[in-house]
Amino acid sequence: MPLLDLENLKSALPAGSRLLGLDLGEKTIGLALSDTLLTVATPMETLKRGKFSVDAAKLDTIIAAQGVGGLVIGLPLNMDGTDGPSAQSARAFTRNFAARSPLPLVLVDERLSTAAVTLTLLDADVSRKRRAAVVDKMAAAYILQGALDRLRHI
């Protein structure tokens, strides 16, 4: 399915399906899952990145098991709104996944999501080791929750 904007995502989702949020990093993919009412994002897991085909197969398994009807993928734009290497990588991943999947995909601006989550974890006095283990999936939840909040007002 083609890449959609957030406004068109809601009508493209099958009733009762969930959204899967992705925070694409160089070494990991943070995942978060919405509820079926599309109101709450929950951190799910962090996948170790490998070849695209292996990553896509892992996502396909999760999508099938969780009743996912669409993907919300974080787009790490530069602070001035331009694409840097990370944003270009996220766009390439999204294009490649869209070419092999019927699911609607949405890219959402994720500037400062990891920084916001890291500050929250620091405020909660979470150890460095624990922060490293959860920051990517929590960033995915942060990204997905922002998209869910915007969907409620569309």
C-alpha positions as CSV (number, residue, x, y, z in Angstrom):
1,M,0.0,0.0,0.0
2,P,1.3,3.5,-0.6
3,L,2.6,5.7,2.1
4,L,-0.3,7.7,3.6
5,D,-0.5,10.8,5.7
6,L,-2.0,10.6,9.2
7,E,-5.3,12.1,8.0
8,N,-5.9,9.2,5.6
9,L,-4.6,6.5,7.9
10,K,-7.8,6.2,10.0
11,S,-10.0,5.4,7.0
12,A,-7.5,2.9,5.7
13,L,-7.4,0.8,8.9
14,P,-9.6,-2.2,9.3
15,A,-12.0,-2.0,12.2
16,G,-10.6,-3.4,15.4
17,S,-7.0,-3.4,14.2
18,R,-4.0,-2.1,16.0
19,L,-1.1,0.2,15.0
20,L,2.5,-0.8,15.3
21,G,4.9,2.0,16.0
22,L,8.5,1.8,14.9
23,D,11.6,3.7,16.1
24,L,14.2,2.8,13.5
25,G,17.8,3.1,14.8
26,E,21.0,2.0,13.3
27,K,21.3,-1.1,15.5
28,T,17.8,-1.6,16.8
29,I,14.1,-1.2,16.0
30,G,12.0,-0.1,18.9
31,L,8.4,-1.4,18.7
32,A,5.2,-0.2,20.4
33,L,1.6,-1.4,20.0
34,S,-1.6,0.4,20.2
35,D,-4.8,-1.0,21.7
36,T,-7.7,-1.8,19.3
37,L,-9.5,1.5,20.2
38,L,-6.4,3.4,19.0
39,T,-6.1,5.3,22.2
40,V,-3.0,4.0,24.1
41,A,0.5,3.1,22.9
42,T,2.4,0.5,24.9
43,P,6.1,-0.2,24.6
44,M,6.5,-3.7,23.2
45,E,10.0,-4.8,22.4
46,T,13.3,-3.9,20.8
47,L,14.6,-5.9,17.8
48,K,18.2,-6.1,16.9
49,R,18.6,-4.8,13.3
50,G,20.0,-7.1,10.6
51,K,19.4,-7.4,6.9
52,F,16.1,-5.8,5.7
53,S,14.6,-9.1,4.7
54,V,15.2,-10.6,8.2
55,D,13.8,-7.5,9.9
56,A,10.8,-7.4,7.6
57,A,10.1,-11.1,8.3
58,K,10.2,-10.5,12.1
59,L,7.8,-7.6,11.7
60,D,5.5,-9.7,9.5
61,T,5.3,-12.3,12.3
62,I,4.5,-9.6,14.9
63,I,2.0,-8.0,12.6
64,A,0.1,-11.3,12.1
65,A,0.2,-12.3,15.8
66,Q,-1.0,-8.9,17.1
67,G,-3.7,-8.0,14.5
68,V,-1.8,-5.0,13.2
69,G,-3.6,-3.0,10.5
70,G,-1.0,-0.2,9.9
71,L,2.5,1.0,10.8
72,V,3.5,4.4,12.2
73,I,7.2,4.9,11.5
74,G,9.3,7.6,13.2
75,L,11.0,10.0,10.8
76,P,14.1,11.5,12.5
77,L,14.3,14.8,10.8
78,N,17.0,17.3,11.5
79,M,16.0,20.2,13.8
80,D,15.6,22.5,10.8
81,G,13.2,20.0,9.2
82,T,15.6,18.7,6.6
83,D,16.5,15.0,5.9
84,G,19.8,13.8,7.2
85,P,21.2,10.3,6.9
86,S,18.9,8.8,9.6
87,A,15.8,10.3,7.9
88,Q,16.9,9.0,4.5
89,S,17.4,5.5,6.0
90,A,13.9,5.6,7.6
91,R,12.4,6.7,4.2
92,A,14.3,3.8,2.5
93,F,13.1,1.3,5.1
94,T,9.5,2.5,4.7
95,R,9.7,2.4,0.9
96,N,11.1,-1.2,1.0
97,F,8.5,-2.3,3.5
98,A,5.6,-0.7,1.5
99,A,6.7,-2.5,-1.6
100,R,6.2,-5.9,0.1
101,S,3.2,-5.2,2.4
102,P,-0.4,-4.3,2.0
103,L,-0.5,-2.4,5.2
104,P,-0.9,1.4,5.3
105,L,2.3,3.1,6.4
106,V,2.7,6.6,7.9
107,L,5.9,8.5,8.6
108,V,5.7,10.9,11.5
109,D,8.1,13.5,12.7
110,E,10.0,12.1,15.7
111,R,12.4,14.9,16.5
112,L,13.6,14.7,20.1
113,S,11.6,11.6,20.9
114,T,14.6,9.7,22.2
115,A,15.7,12.7,24.1
116,A,12.3,13.2,25.8
117,V,12.2,9.5,26.7
118,T,15.7,9.6,28.1
119,L,14.9,12.6,30.2
120,T,11.8,10.9,31.6
121,L,13.9,7.8,32.5
122,L,16.6,10.0,34.1
123,D,13.9,11.7,36.2
124,A,12.7,8.3,37.3
125,D,16.3,7.4,38.3
126,V,16.5,4.5,35.9
127,S,20.0,3.0,35.7
128,R,22.1,3.5,32.6
129,K,21.9,-0.3,31.8
130,R,18.1,-0.3,32.1
131,R,17.7,2.9,30.1
132,A,19.7,1.3,27.2
133,A,17.4,-1.7,27.3
134,V,14.1,0.2,27.2
135,V,14.8,3.5,25.5
136,D,14.1,2.4,21.9
137,K,10.7,0.7,22.6
138,M,9.7,3.6,24.8
139,A,10.6,6.0,22.0
140,A,8.4,4.0,19.7
141,A,5.6,4.3,22.2
142,Y,6.2,8.1,22.4
143,I,6.0,8.3,18.6
144,L,3.0,6.1,18.3
145,Q,1.1,7.9,21.2
146,G,1.7,11.2,19.4
147,A,0.1,9.8,16.3
148,L,-2.8,8.3,18.2
149,D,-3.5,11.6,19.9
150,R,-3.5,13.4,16.6
151,L,-5.8,10.7,15.1
152,R,-8.4,11.4,17.8
153,H,-8.7,15.0,16.5
154,I,-9.1,14.2,12.8
